């Protein structure tokens, strides 16, 4: 009979033990998938029920409507931080996306809404983002101009780094009664080098009860 000598700290696992170990791993994977699906279902149920109201939608079928400063710097290759182009081949919905190639850490203002009729509500800036070989962090940033004062909200709860497939990012801002924004800037912070794609940008409103 041949016996395998175990090194110090090693143990043999029986077939039942390995089976249980695999089942635990599979259950954790299924649980993570279930939580993600439930979050998506909750969002769309809120949207369909009227709890979440869509104020703006930028599907990114082209680069029309980008903030003027962004067009001047990145589309015309004036900025040393990188460049922006429309990518037909990479998209979350099959219609194209904004491709951002970054050489230095930067902040990019993608869209400006102008004055929006919203008060006593929670405003949510949402976008689908994909990254490739990002050396640092990528997250959403929203600036709201109210009565001449600028306030920002950053989506630091979900930050992308490295190479990540399409992920929905968001950042909220709370407007009290009587507060109406003169302008809202929807931007992206890229504290890194690499490539980022942005698609399906939405601005949602959730009335406060």
Backbone as JSON Lines, residues from 0, in Angstrom:
{"i":0,"aa":"X","n":[0.86,-1.2,0.0],"ca":[0.0,0.0,0.0],"c":[0.89,1.24,0.0]}
{"i":1,"aa":"X","n":[0.55,2.21,-0.86],"ca":[1.33,3.44,-0.93],"c":[0.64,4.5,-0.09]}
{"i":2,"aa":"X","n":[1.38,5.09,0.8],"ca":[0.82,6.15,1.64],"c":[1.48,7.48,1.3]}
{"i":3,"aa":"X","n":[0.68,8.52,1.25],"ca":[1.22,9.85,0.96],"c":[1.59,10.52,2.26]}
{"i":4,"aa":"X","n":[2.82,10.97,2.34],"ca":[3.28,11.64,3.55],"c":[2.78,13.07,3.56]}
{"i":5,"aa":"X","n":[2.13,13.48,4.63],"ca":[1.61,14.83,4.75],"c":[2.65,15.75,5.34]}
{"i":6,"aa":"X","n":[2.74,16.94,4.78],"ca":[3.6,17.95,5.36],"c":[2.92,18.52,6.6]}
{"i":7,"aa":"X","n":[3.71,19.18,7.41],"ca":[3.17,19.76,8.64],"c":[2.08,20.77,8.31]}
{"i":8,"aa":"X","n":[0.94,20.65,8.92],"ca":[-0.16,21.58,8.69],"c":[-1.12,21.11,7.61]}
{"i":9,"aa":"X","n":[-0.77,20.04,6.85],"ca":[-1.63,19.54,5.79],"c":[-2.56,18.46,6.34]}
{"i":10,"aa":"X","n":[-3.74,18.38,5.76],"ca":[-4.69,17.33,6.13],"c":[-5.37,16.82,4.88]}
{"i":11,"aa":"X","n":[-5.75,15.55,4.91],"ca":[-6.53,14.99,3.81],"c":[-7.98,15.39,3.99]}
{"i":12,"aa":"X","n":[-8.65,15.74,2.88],"ca":[-10.08,16.02,2.94],"c":[-10.83,14.86,2.33]}
{"i":13,"aa":"X","n":[-11.79,14.38,3.05],"ca":[-12.59,13.28,2.54],"c":[-13.52,13.78,1.45]}
{"i":14,"aa":"X","n":[-14.06,12.87,0.66],"ca":[-14.98,13.24,-0.43],"c":[-16.18,14.01,0.08]}
{"i":15,"aa":"X","n":[-16.83,13.59,1.19],"ca":[-17.97,14.35,1.7],"c":[-17.6,15.78,2.09]}
{"i":16,"aa":"X","n":[-16.38,15.94,2.66],"ca":[-15.94,17.28,3.07],"c":[-15.76,18.19,1.86]}
{"i":17,"aa":"X","n":[-15.13,17.67,0.8],"ca":[-14.95,18.44,-0.43],"c":[-16.29,18.8,-1.05]}
{"i":18,"aa":"X","n":[-17.22,17.85,-1.01],"ca":[-18.56,18.08,-1.57],"c":[-19.26,19.22,-0.84]}
{"i":19,"aa":"X","n":[-19.18,19.2,0.5],"ca":[-19.82,20.25,1.29],"c":[-19.15,21.59,1.05]}
{"i":20,"aa":"X","n":[-17.81,21.58,0.91],"ca":[-17.07,22.81,0.65],"c":[-17.5,23.44,-0.67]}
{"i":21,"aa":"X","n":[-17.65,22.6,-1.7],"ca":[-18.08,23.1,-3.01],"c":[-19.5,23.63,-2.96]}
{"i":22,"aa":"X","n":[-20.35,22.96,-2.21],"ca":[-21.75,23.41,-2.1],"c":[-21.82,24.77,-1.41]}
{"i":23,"aa":"X","n":[-20.98,25.0,-0.41],"ca":[-20.96,26.29,0.29],"c":[-20.53,27.4,-0.66]}
{"i":24,"aa":"X","n":[-19.48,27.13,-1.47],"ca":[-19.01,28.12,-2.44],"c":[-20.1,28.44,-3.46]}
{"i":25,"aa":"X","n":[-20.78,27.39,-3.96],"ca":[-21.84,27.6,-4.94],"c":[-23.0,28.39,-4.35]}
{"i":26,"aa":"X","n":[-23.34,28.12,-3.09],"ca":[-24.42,28.85,-2.44],"c":[-24.08,30.33,-2.3]}
{"i":27,"aa":"X","n":[-22.8,30.62,-1.99],"ca":[-22.38,32.02,-1.86],"c":[-22.47,32.74,-3.2]}
{"i":28,"aa":"X","n":[-22.08,32.04,-4.29],"ca":[-22.17,32.62,-5.63],"c":[-23.62,32.9,-6.01]}
{"i":29,"aa":"X","n":[-24.5,31.92,-5.74],"ca":[-25.92,32.09,-6.05],"c":[-26.52,33.23,-5.22]}
{"i":30,"aa":"X","n":[-26.09,33.34,-3.96],"ca":[-26.61,34.39,-3.09],"c":[-26.22,35.77,-3.61]}
{"i":31,"aa":"X","n":[-24.95,35.91,-4.05],"ca":[-24.49,37.18,-4.6],"c":[-25.26,37.55,-5.85]}
{"i":32,"aa":"X","n":[-25.51,36.56,-6.73],"ca":[-26.27,36.8,-7.95],"c":[-27.71,37.17,-7.63]}
{"i":33,"aa":"X","n":[-28.29,36.51,-6.63],"ca":[-29.67,36.8,-6.23],"c":[-29.81,38.21,-5.7]}
{"i":34,"aa":"X","n":[-28.83,38.65,-4.88],"ca":[-28.87,40.01,-4.33],"c":[-28.8,41.05,-5.44]}
{"i":35,"aa":"X","n":[-27.91,40.81,-6.43],"ca":[-27.78,41.74,-7.56],"c":[-29.07,41.81,-8.36]}
{"i":36,"aa":"X","n":[-29.69,40.65,-8.6],"ca":[-30.95,40.61,-9.35],"c":[-32.07,41.32,-8.6]}
{"i":37,"aa":"X","n":[-32.12,41.12,-7.28],"ca":[-33.15,41.77,-6.47],"c":[-32.99,43.28,-6.49]}
{"i":38,"aa":"X","n":[-31.74,43.75,-6.48],"ca":[-31.48,45.2,-6.54],"c":[-31.98,45.78,-7.85]}
{"i":39,"aa":"X","n":[-31.74,45.06,-8.97],"ca":[-32.2,45.52,-10.27],"c":[-33.73,45.53,-10.34]}
{"i":40,"aa":"X","n":[-34.35,44.47,-9.82],"ca":[-35.81,44.38,-9.83],"c":[-36.42,45.5,-9.0]}
{"i":41,"aa":"X","n":[-35.82,45.78,-7.83],"ca":[-36.32,46.85,-6.96],"c":[-36.26,48.19,-7.65]}
{"i":42,"aa":"X","n":[-35.11,48.44,-8.35],"ca":[-34.95,49.72,-9.05],"c":[-36.02,49.89,-10.13]}
{"i":43,"aa":"X","n":[-36.21,48.87,-10.97],"ca":[-37.17,48.99,-12.06],"c":[-38.62,49.01,-11.55]}
{"i":44,"aa":"X","n":[-38.88,48.34,-10.44],"ca":[-40.22,48.41,-9.84],"c":[-40.5,49.81,-9.33]}
{"i":45,"aa":"X","n":[-39.49,50.42,-8.69],"ca":[-39.64,51.8,-8.21],"c":[-39.86,52.75,-9.38]}
{"i":46,"aa":"X","n":[-39.13,52.51,-10.47],"ca":[-39.24,53.37,-11.64],"c":[-40.62,53.23,-12.27]}
{"i":47,"aa":"X","n":[-41.1,51.98,-12.4],"ca":[-42.4,51.74,-13.03],"c":[-43.54,52.2,-12.14]}
{"i":48,"aa":"X","n":[-43.37,52.12,-10.83],"ca":[-44.45,52.49,-9.92],"c":[-44.58,54.0,-9.75]}
{"i":49,"aa":"X","n":[-43.6,54.74,-10.27],"ca":[-43.67,56.19,-10.15],"c":[-42.88,56.72,-8.98]}
{"i":50,"aa":"X","n":[-42.32,55.83,-8.16],"ca":[-41.53,56.28,-7.02],"c":[-40.26,56.96,-7.51]}
{"i":51,"aa":"X","n":[-39.65,56.4,-8.57],"ca":[-38.5,57.0,-9.21],"c":[-38.94,57.6,-10.53]}
{"i":52,"aa":"X","n":[-38.69,58.88,-10.72],"ca":[-39.1,59.58,-11.94],"c":[-37.86,59.93,-12.76]}
{"i":53,"aa":"X","n":[-37.86,59.55,-14.02],"ca":[-36.71,59.85,-14.88],"c":[-36.81,61.27,-15.41]}
{"i":54,"aa":"X","n":[-35.82,62.1,-15.06],"ca":[-35.8,63.49,-15.51],"c":[-35.03,63.66,-16.81]}
{"i":55,"aa":"X","n":[-33.9,62.97,-16.91],"ca":[-33.05,63.06,-18.09],"c":[-32.51,61.68,-18.43]}
{"i":56,"aa":"X","n":[-32.33,61.44,-19.72],"ca":[-31.72,60.19,-20.17],"c":[-30.79,60.47,-21.34]}
{"i":57,"aa":"X","n":[-29.53,60.1,-21.18],"ca":[-28.54,60.25,-22.25],"c":[-28.12,58.85,-22.67]}
{"i":58,"aa":"X","n":[-28.73,58.29,-23.73],"ca":[-28.44,56.91,-24.13],"c":[-27.07,56.73,-24.77]}
{"i":59,"aa":"X","n":[-26.42,57.81,-25.16],"ca":[-25.1,57.8,-25.8],"c":[-25.14,57.03,-27.13]}
{"i":60,"aa":"X","n":[-25.95,57.53,-28.06],"ca":[-25.95,57.0,-29.42],"c":[-24.93,57.73,-30.29]}
{"i":61,"aa":"X","n":[-24.42,58.86,-29.76],"ca":[-23.39,59.66,-30.42],"c":[-22.81,60.58,-29.34]}
{"i":62,"aa":"X","n":[-22.05,61.58,-29.75],"ca":[-21.44,62.5,-28.77],"c":[-22.13,63.86,-28.74]}
{"i":63,"aa":"X","n":[-23.33,63.94,-29.28],"ca":[-24.07,65.19,-29.26],"c":[-24.5,65.52,-27.83]}
{"i":64,"aa":"X","n":[-24.41,66.8,-27.48],"ca":[-24.88,67.24,-26.17],"c":[-23.83,67.26,-25.09]}
{"i":65,"aa":"X","n":[-22.6,66.82,-25.4],"ca":[-21.53,66.87,-24.39],"c":[-21.28,68.31,-23.96]}
{"i":66,"aa":"X","n":[-20.84,68.48,-22.72],"ca":[-20.54,69.82,-22.19],"c":[-19.53,70.52,-23.1]}
{"i":67,"aa":"X","n":[-19.75,71.81,-23.41],"ca":[-18.88,72.56,-24.33],"c":[-17.4,72.5,-23.97]}
{"i":68,"aa":"X","n":[-17.08,72.62,-22.68],"ca":[-15.68,72.59,-22.26],"c":[-15.04,71.24,-22.58]}
{"i":69,"aa":"X","n":[-15.81,70.18,-22.38],"ca":[-15.3,68.84,-22.67],"c":[-15.06,68.65,-24.16]}
{"i":70,"aa":"X","n":[-15.98,69.17,-24.97],"ca":[-15.82,69.09,-26.42],"c":[-14.55,69.82,-26.85]}
{"i":71,"aa":"X","n":[-14.34,71.02,-26.3],"ca":[-13.19,71.83,-26.67],"c":[-11.86,71.2,-26.29]}
{"i":72,"aa":"X","n":[-11.82,70.57,-25.12],"ca":[-10.55,70.02,-24.62],"c":[-10.27,68.61,-25.11]}
{"i":73,"aa":"X","n":[-11.25,67.73,-24.98],"ca":[-10.98,66.31,-25.2],"c":[-11.29,65.83,-26.62]}
{"i":74,"aa":"X","n":[-12.35,66.35,-27.22],"ca":[-12.66,65.93,-28.59],"c":[-11.67,66.52,-29.59]}
{"i":75,"aa":"X","n":[-11.16,67.7,-29.28],"ca":[-10.21,68.36,-30.18],"c":[-8.76,68.06,-29.81]}
{"i":76,"aa":"X","n":[-8.58,67.09,-28.87],"ca":[-7.24,66.64,-28.47],"c":[-6.36,67.77,-27.95]}
{"i":77,"aa":"X","n":[-6.98,68.74,-27.28],"ca":[-6.22,69.86,-26.7],"c":[-5.69,69.47,-25.32]}
{"i":78,"aa":"X","n":[-6.46,68.67,-24.58],"ca":[-6.08,68.3,-23.22],"c":[-4.94,67.28,-23.23]}
{"i":79,"aa":"X","n":[-3.98,67.49,-22.31],"ca":[-2.87,66.54,-22.16],"c":[-3.28,65.35,-21.3]}
{"i":80,"aa":"X","n":[-4.47,65.45,-20.67],"ca":[-4.93,64.37,-19.78],"c":[-5.43,63.16,-20.55]}
{"i":81,"aa":"X","n":[-5.86,63.38,-21.79],"ca":[-6.37,62.25,-22.56],"c":[-7.28,62.71,-23.68]}
{"i":82,"aa":"X","n":[-8.11,61.79,-24.18],"ca":[-9.03,62.14,-25.26],"c":[-10.32,61.36,-25.13]}
{"i":83,"aa":"X","n":[-11.36,61.87,-25.78],"ca":[-12.68,61.24,-25.78],"c":[-13.08,60.94,-27.22]}
{"i":84,"aa":"X","n":[-13.72,59.79,-27.42],"ca":[-14.23,59.44,-28.73],"c":[-15.47,58.58,-28.59]}
{"i":85,"aa":"X","n":[-16.24,58.49,-29.67],"ca":[-17.43,57.63,-29.66],"c":[-17.02,56.24,-30.1]}
{"i":86,"aa":"X","n":[-17.39,55.23,-29.3],"ca":[-17.01,53.84,-29.58],"c":[-18.27,53.04,-29.94]}
{"i":87,"aa":"X","n":[-18.41,52.68,-31.21],"ca":[-19.58,51.92,-31.66],"c":[-19.52,50.46,-31.24]}
{"i":88,"aa":"X","n":[-18.31,49.95,-31.07],"ca":[-18.13,48.51,-30.83],"c":[-18.31,48.1,-29.37]}
{"i":89,"aa":"X","n":[-18.19,49.05,-28.44],"ca":[-18.31,48.74,-27.02],"c":[-19.49,49.51,-26.44]}
{"i":90,"aa":"X","n":[-20.47,48.79,-25.9],"ca":[-21.67,49.45,-25.4],"c":[-22.44,48.52,-24.47]}
{"i":91,"aa":"X","n":[-23.2,49.11,-23.56],"ca":[-24.04,48.31,-22.66],"c":[-25.38,47.98,-23.31]}
{"i":92,"aa":"X","n":[-25.75,48.74,-24.36],"ca":[-27.03,48.52,-25.02],"c":[-26.9,48.28,-26.52]}
{"i":93,"aa":"X","n":[-25.66,48.15,-27.01],"ca":[-25.45,47.86,-28.42],"c":[-25.48,49.06,-29.34]}
{"i":94,"aa":"X","n":[-25.56,50.28,-28.78],"ca":[-25.67,51.48,-29.6],"c":[-24.45,52.39,-29.52]}
{"i":95,"aa":"X","n":[-23.43,51.96,-28.79],"ca":[-22.23,52.78,-28.67],"c":[-22.07,53.38,-27.29]}
{"i":96,"aa":"X","n":[-20.9,53.96,-27.04],"ca":[-20.62,54.55,-25.73],"c":[-19.54,55.62,-25.85]}
{"i":97,"aa":"X","n":[-19.34,56.36,-24.78],"ca":[-18.25,57.33,-24.71],"c":[-16.99,56.6,-24.27]}
{"i":98,"aa":"X","n":[-15.95,56.68,-25.06],"ca":[-14.67,56.07,-24.72],"c":[-13.7,57.15,-24.28]}
{"i":99,"aa":"X","n":[-13.13,56.99,-23.09],"ca":[-12.22,57.98,-22.53],"c":[-10.86,57.32,-22.3]}
{"i":100,"aa":"X","n":[-9.85,57.81,-22.99],"ca":[-8.48,57.3,-22.82],"c":[-7.72,58.32,-21.98]}
{"i":101,"aa":"X","n":[-7.27,57.9,-20.81],"ca":[-6.69,58.83,-19.85],"c":[-5.19,58.62,-19.68]}
{"i":102,"aa":"X","n":[-4.44,59.73,-19.8],"ca":[-3.0,59.71,-19.58],"c":[-2.62,60.19,-18.19]}
{"i":103,"aa":"X","n":[-3.43,61.1,-17.64],"ca":[-3.19,61.65,-16.3],"c":[-4.52,61.73,-15.56]}
{"i":104,"aa":"X","n":[-4.45,61.7,-14.24],"ca":[-5.67,61.81,-13.42],"c":[-6.42,63.09,-13.78]}
{"i":105,"aa":"X","n":[-7.74,62.99,-13.89],"ca":[-8.52,64.14,-14.32],"c":[-9.98,64.01,-13.89]}
{"i":106,"aa":"X","n":[-10.72,65.11,-14.03],"ca":[-12.17,65.13,-13.85],"c":[-12.78,65.59,-15.16]}
{"i":107,"aa":"X","n":[-13.82,64.91,-15.6],"ca":[-14.45,65.24,-16.88],"c":[-15.92,65.56,-16.66]}
{"i":108,"aa":"X","n":[-16.33,66.72,-17.13],"ca":[-17.73,67.13,-17.08],"c":[-18.41,66.64,-18.36]}
{"i":109,"aa":"X","n":[-19.29,65.67,-18.23],"ca":[-19.9,65.05,-19.41],"c":[-21.1,65.83,-19.94]}
{"i":110,"aa":"X","n":[-22.07,66.09,-19.07],"ca":[-23.29,66.79,-19.49],"c":[-23.7,67.83,-18.46]}
{"i":111,"aa":"X","n":[-24.4,68.87,-18.95],"ca":[-25.0,69.88,-18.08],"c":[-26.48,69.97,-18.42]}
{"i":112,"aa":"X","n":[-27.31,70.02,-17.4],"ca":[-28.76,69.95,-17.61],"c":[-29.43,71.31,-17.74]}
{"i":113,"aa":"X","n":[-28.79,72.37,-17.2],"ca":[-29.49,73.63,-17.08],"c":[-30.47,73.55,-15.92]}
{"i":114,"aa":"X","n":[-31.39,74.49,-15.84],"ca":[-32.33,74.53,-14.72],"c":[-33.31,73.36,-14.77]}
{"i":115,"aa":"X","n":[-33.51,72.73,-13.63],"ca":[-34.44,71.6,-13.52],"c":[-35.43,71.89,-12.4]}
{"i":116,"aa":"X","n":[-36.69,71.61,-12.66],"ca":[-37.74,71.83,-11.67],"c":[-37.77,70.65,-10.71]}
{"i":117,"aa":"X","n":[-37.04,70.79,-9.63],"ca":[-37.0,69.73,-8.62],"c":[-36.78,70.35,-7.25]}
{"i":118,"aa":"X","n":[-37.56,69.93,-6.28],"ca":[-37.38,70.33,-4.9],"c":[-38.02,69.29,-4.0]}
{"i":119,"aa":"X","n":[-37.57,69.27,-2.75],"ca":[-38.08,68.29,-1.79],"c":[-38.01,66.87,-2.37]}
{"i":120,"aa":"X","n":[-36.84,66.55,-2.9],"ca":[-36.67,65.25,-3.55],"c":[-35.2,64.82,-3.51]}
{"i":121,"aa":"X","n":[-35.0,63.55,-3.73],"ca":[-33.66,62.98,-3.83],"c":[-33.33,62.8,-5.3]}
{"i":122,"aa":"X","n":[-32.26,63.45,-5.74],"ca":[-31.83,63.37,-7.13],"c":[-30.72,62.31,-7.24]}
{"i":123,"aa":"X","n":[-30.83,61.44,-8.22],"ca":[-29.85,60.37,-8.39],"c":[-29.24,60.44,-9.79]}
{"i":124,"aa":"X","n":[-27.93,60.6,-9.84],"ca":[-27.17,60.57,-11.09],"c":[-26.65,59.15,-11.25]}
{"i":125,"aa":"X","n":[-27.01,58.53,-12.37],"ca":[-26.69,57.12,-12.58],"c":[-26.06,56.93,-13.96]}
{"i":126,"aa":"X","n":[-25.08,56.05,-14.05],"ca":[-24.44,55.76,-15.33],"c":[-23.85,54.36,-15.31]}
{"i":127,"aa":"X","n":[-23.75,53.76,-16.5],"ca":[-23.09,52.46,-16.63],"c":[-21.66,52.71,-17.08]}
{"i":128,"aa":"X","n":[-20.72,52.1,-16.37],"ca":[-19.3,52.37,-16.61],"c":[-18.53,51.05,-16.75]}
{"i":129,"aa":"X","n":[-17.59,51.05,-17.67],"ca":[-16.72,49.89,-17.9],"c":[-15.28,50.39,-17.91]}
{"i":130,"aa":"X","n":[-14.35,49.63,-17.33],"ca":[-12.96,50.08,-17.26],"c":[-12.0,49.01,-17.79]}
{"i":131,"aa":"X","n":[-10.83,49.48,-18.2],"ca":[-9.78,48.57,-18.66],"c":[-8.42,49.09,-18.21]}
{"i":132,"aa":"X","n":[-7.73,48.28,-17.42],"ca":[-6.37,48.59,-16.94],"c":[-6.3,49.97,-16.27]}
{"i":133,"aa":"X","n":[-7.27,50.24,-15.4],"ca":[-7.27,51.49,-14.65],"c":[-6.33,51.33,-13.45]}
{"i":134,"aa":"X","n":[-5.36,52.23,-13.35],"ca":[-4.34,52.11,-12.31],"c":[-4.78,52.68,-10.97]}
{"i":135,"aa":"X","n":[-5.88,53.44,-10.96],"ca":[-6.35,54.05,-9.71],"c":[-7.84,53.86,-9.51]}
{"i":136,"aa":"X","n":[-8.58,54.97,-9.36],"ca":[-10.01,54.9,-9.05],"c":[-10.85,55.67,-10.06]}
{"i":137,"aa":"X","n":[-12.06,55.16,-10.28],"ca":[-13.04,55.82,-11.15],"c":[-14.38,55.86,-10.42]}
{"i":138,"aa":"X","n":[-15.0,57.04,-10.36],"ca":[-16.32,57.16,-9.73],"c":[-17.05,58.38,-10.28]}
{"i":139,"aa":"X","n":[-18.36,58.45,-10.02],"ca":[-19.19,59.55,-10.52],"c":[-19.08,60.76,-9.61]}
{"i":140,"aa":"X","n":[-19.28,61.93,-10.22],"ca":[-19.31,63.19,-9.46],"c":[-20.39,64.09,-10.06]}
{"i":141,"aa":"X","n":[-21.22,64.67,-9.21],"ca":[-22.3,65.55,-9.66],"c":[-22.19,66.89,-8.94]}
{"i":142,"aa":"X","n":[-22.23,67.98,-9.71],"ca":[-22.21,69.33,-9.15],"c":[-23.57,69.97,-9.35]}
{"i":143,"aa":"X","n":[-24.12,70.53,-8.28],"ca":[-25.43,71.19,-8.34],"c":[-25.27,72.66,-7.97]}
{"i":144,"aa":"X","n":[-25.74,73.53,-8.85],"ca":[-25.67,74.98,-8.61],"c":[-27.02,75.45,-8.1]}
{"i":145,"aa":"X","n":[-27.06,75.92,-6.85],"ca":[-28.29,76.38,-6.22],"c":[-28.08,77.79,-5.67]}
{"i":146,"aa":"X","n":[-28.86,78.74,-6.17],"ca":[-28.76,80.14,-5.74],"c":[-27.32,80.67,-5.83]}
{"i":147,"aa":"X","n":[-26.65,80.31,-6.91],"ca":[-25.3,80.81,-7.14],"c":[-24.2,80.05,-6.42]}
{"i":148,"aa":"X","n":[-24.57,79.1,-5.57],"ca":[-23.6,78.3,-4.83],"c":[-23.5,76.9,-5.43]}
{"i":149,"aa":"X","n":[-22.28,76.37,-5.5],"ca":[-22.06,75.04,-6.07],"c":[-21.83,74.0,-4.98]}
{"i":150,"aa":"X","n":[-22.53,72.88,-5.1],"ca":[-22.41,71.78,-4.15],"c":[-22.17,70.49,-4.94]}
{"i":151,"aa":"X","n":[-21.4,69.58,-4.35],"ca":[-21.1,68.36,-5.09],"c":[-21.5,67.1,-4.33]}
{"i":152,"aa":"X","n":[-21.65,66.04,-5.1],"ca":[-21.93,64.71,-4.55],"c":[-21.04,63.72,-5.3]}
{"i":153,"aa":"X","n":[-20.35,62.86,-4.55],"ca":[-19.45,61.89,-5.16],"c":[-19.87,60.47,-4.8]}
{"i":154,"aa":"X","n":[-19.86,59.61,-5.8],"ca":[-20.28,58.22,-5.59],"c":[-19.16,57.35,-5.06]}
{"i":155,"aa":"X","n":[-18.72,57.62,-3.84],"ca":[-17.58,56.9,-3.27],"c":[-17.96,55.53,-2.7]}
{"i":156,"aa":"X","n":[-19.26,55.23,-2.66],"ca":[-19.68,53.92,-2.15],"c":[-19.36,52.81,-3.14]}
{"i":157,"aa":"X","n":[-19.26,53.16,-4.41],"ca":[-18.91,52.17,-5.42],"c":[-17.86,52.78,-6.35]}
{"i":158,"aa":"X","n":[-16.63,52.31,-6.22],"ca":[-15.49,52.81,-6.99],"c":[-14.94,51.68,-7.85]}
{"i":159,"aa":"X","n":[-14.62,52.0,-9.1],"ca":[-14.06,50.99,-9.99],"c":[-12.55,51.16,-10.11]}
{"i":160,"aa":"X","n":[-11.86,50.05,-10.25],"ca":[-10.41,50.05,-10.46],"c":[-10.03,48.8,-11.24]}
{"i":161,"aa":"X","n":[-8.91,48.86,-11.96],"ca":[-8.49,47.7,-12.74],"c":[-9.34,47.54,-14.0]}
{"i":162,"aa":"X","n":[-9.67,46.3,-14.32],"ca":[-10.51,45.99,-15.48],"c":[-11.84,45.43,-14.99]}
{"i":163,"aa":"X","n":[-12.92,46.16,-15.26],"ca":[-14.25,45.78,-14.76],"c":[-15.26,45.91,-15.9]}
{"i":164,"aa":"X","n":[-16.15,44.92,-16.03],"ca":[-17.19,44.97,-17.05],"c":[-18.26,45.98,-16.64]}
{"i":165,"aa":"X","n":[-19.27,46.15,-17.48],"ca":[-20.3,47.17,-17.26],"c":[-20.88,47.08,-15.84]}
{"i":166,"aa":"X","n":[-20.8,48.22,-15.15],"ca":[-21.28,48.32,-13.77],"c":[-22.09,49.6,-13.62]}
{"i":167,"aa":"X","n":[-23.22,49.51,-12.95],"ca":[-24.04,50.7,-12.72],"c":[-23.52,51.46,-11.5]}
{"i":168,"aa":"X","n":[-23.1,52.7,-11.72],"ca":[-22.64,53.57,-10.65],"c":[-23.69,54.65,-10.43]}
{"i":169,"aa":"X","n":[-23.74,55.19,-9.21],"ca":[-24.68,56.28,-8.95],"c":[-24.21,57.12,-7.78]}
{"i":170,"aa":"X","n":[-24.71,58.35,-7.75],"ca":[-24.46,59.24,-6.62],"c":[-25.69,60.12,-6.42]}
{"i":171,"aa":"X","n":[-26.16,60.31,-5.18],"ca":[-27.39,61.06,-4.92],"c":[-27.12,62.49,-4.42]}
{"i":172,"aa":"X","n":[-28.16,63.31,-4.49],"ca":[-28.11,64.65,-3.91],"c":[-29.5,64.97,-3.39]}
{"i":173,"aa":"X","n":[-29.58,65.5,-2.18],"ca":[-30.87,65.77,-1.54],"c":[-31.23,67.25,-1.67]}
{"i":174,"aa":"X","n":[-32.39,67.52,-2.27],"ca":[-32.9,68.89,-2.38],"c":[-34.04,69.08,-1.4]}
{"i":175,"aa":"X","n":[-33.9,70.09,-0.55],"ca":[-34.95,70.4,0.41],"c":[-36.05,71.23,-0.25]}
{"i":176,"aa":"X","n":[-37.12,71.44,0.46],"ca":[-38.23,72.24,-0.07],"c":[-37.76,73.67,-0.32]}
{"i":177,"aa":"X","n":[-38.04,74.18,-1.5],"ca":[-37.64,75.53,-1.86],"c":[-36.29,75.61,-2.55]}
{"i":178,"aa":"X","n":[-35.57,74.48,-2.63],"ca":[-34.27,74.44,-3.31],"c":[-34.44,73.92,-4.74]}
{"i":179,"aa":"X","n":[-34.13,74.76,-5.71],"ca":[-34.22,74.37,-7.12],"c":[-32.89,74.66,-7.8]}
{"i":180,"aa":"X","n":[-32.27,73.68,-8.43],"ca":[-30.96,73.89,-9.06],"c":[-31.04,74.71,-10.35]}
{"i":181,"aa":"X","n":[-30.1,75.64,-10.5],"ca":[-29.99,76.41,-11.74],"c":[-29.26,75.61,-12.82]}
{"i":182,"aa":"X","n":[-28.42,74.68,-12.36],"ca":[-27.68,73.84,-13.31],"c":[-27.15,72.61,-12.57]}
{"i":183,"aa":"X","n":[-27.05,71.51,-13.3],"ca":[-26.49,70.28,-12.74],"c":[-25.44,69.76,-13.72]}
{"i":184,"aa":"X","n":[-24.26,69.49,-13.21],"ca":[-23.16,68.98,-14.03],"c":[-22.92,67.51,-13.69]}
{"i":185,"aa":"X","n":[-22.99,66.68,-14.7],"ca":[-22.81,65.24,-14.53],"c":[-21.41,64.87,-14.99]}
{"i":186,"aa":"X","n":[-20.57,64.48,-14.04],"ca":[-19.17,64.25,-14.38],"c":[-18.63,62.91,-13.92]}
{"i":187,"aa":"X","n":[-17.36,62.74,-14.21],"ca":[-16.65,61.5,-13.9],"c":[-15.26,61.86,-13.38]}
{"i":188,"aa":"X","n":[-14.87,61.24,-12.26],"ca":[-13.53,61.44,-11.72],"c":[-12.7,60.21,-12.05]}
{"i":189,"aa":"X","n":[-11.53,60.44,-12.66],"ca":[-10.64,59.33,-13.02],"c":[-9.27,59.63,-12.42]}
{"i":190,"aa":"X","n":[-9.01,59.09,-11.23],"ca":[-7.73,59.3,-10.57],"c":[-6.76,58.2,-10.99]}
{"i":191,"aa":"X","n":[-6.49,58.15,-12.29],"ca":[-5.74,57.0,-12.79],"c":[-5.37,57.2,-14.25]}
{"i":192,"aa":"X","n":[-4.69,56.2,-14.79],"ca":[-4.48,56.1,-16.23],"c":[-5.19,54.83,-16.7]}
{"i":193,"aa":"X","n":[-5.53,54.79,-17.98],"ca":[-6.23,53.63,-18.5],"c":[-7.37,54.06,-19.41]}
{"i":194,"aa":"X","n":[-8.34,53.17,-19.6],"ca":[-9.47,53.45,-20.5],"c":[-10.79,53.22,-19.78]}
{"i":195,"aa":"X","n":[-11.72,54.15,-20.01],"ca":[-13.05,54.09,-19.39],"c":[-14.11,54.27,-20.47]}
{"i":196,"aa":"X","n":[-15.18,53.47,-20.39],"ca":[-16.34,53.65,-21.26],"c":[-17.54,54.04,-20.39]}
{"i":197,"aa":"X","n":[-18.35,54.98,-20.88],"ca":[-19.54,55.43,-20.15],"c":[-20.75,55.31,-21.07]}
{"i":198,"aa":"X","n":[-21.87,54.82,-20.53],"ca":[-23.07,54.62,-21.34],"c":[-24.31,54.77,-20.47]}
{"i":199,"aa":"X","n":[-25.45,54.99,-21.13],"ca":[-26.77,54.96,-20.48],"c":[-26.81,55.82,-19.22]}
{"i":200,"aa":"X","n":[-26.6,57.12,-19.39],"ca":[-26.6,58.06,-18.26],"c":[-28.03,58.51,-17.97]}
{"i":201,"aa":"X","n":[-28.4,58.46,-16.71],"ca":[-29.76,58.85,-16.3],"c":[-29.72,59.78,-15.09]}
{"i":202,"aa":"X","n":[-30.71,60.65,-15.05],"ca":[-30.92,61.52,-13.9],"c":[-32.32,61.22,-13.38]}
{"i":203,"aa":"X","n":[-32.39,60.7,-12.16],"ca":[-33.65,60.23,-11.59],"c":[-34.06,61.06,-10.38]}
{"i":204,"aa":"X","n":[-35.35,61.13,-10.17],"ca":[-35.9,61.9,-9.05],"c":[-36.75,60.99,-8.18]}
{"i":205,"aa":"X","n":[-36.49,61.03,-6.88],"ca":[-37.28,60.26,-5.93],"c":[-37.9,61.24,-4.93]}
{"i":206,"aa":"X","n":[-39.21,61.52,-5.05],"ca":[-39.86,62.46,-4.13],"c":[-39.74,62.02,-2.68]}
{"i":207,"aa":"X","n":[-39.54,62.98,-1.79],"ca":[-39.46,62.68,-0.37],"c":[-40.86,62.63,0.22]}
{"i":208,"aa":"X","n":[-41.07,61.68,1.09],"ca":[-42.41,61.52,1.69],"c":[-42.57,62.46,2.88]}
